[in-house]
Amino acid sequence: MAISPQQLTIYLYSAHRAVIFAIAQLSCHINYTAELLADTDCPRFNMEIWKAALHQWDDRRSENVFTYRDNCFKSPVTGMMSRLHHTPWKDAFDDSLECYLRD
């Protein structure tokens, strides 16, 4: 089944708008969190590392919705990289502390 140029244009326009909307949502979330932090006595953390982690998370989620949770990120508080979890997210049904801390 062939797609007409008009259908392709509508599809591409819709896809572009969805990407722009997702970027705007993420930016809004980042800005709102920064505003909340400014009004609280919560410990400060590196906002640039946090922003980068959110963008990486969003990019990886777009690439593969089933595996984006199976990645390591740098802590905005300590600056250290997290360890890779021993079990892929989709197979990890035990949410106990013992299981989480297991090597």
Summary of the structure (lengths in Angstrom):
residues: 103
radius of gyration: 18.8
end to end distance: 51.4
largest distance: 59.5
contacts: 197
relative contact order: 0.08
helix: 57%
strand: 2%
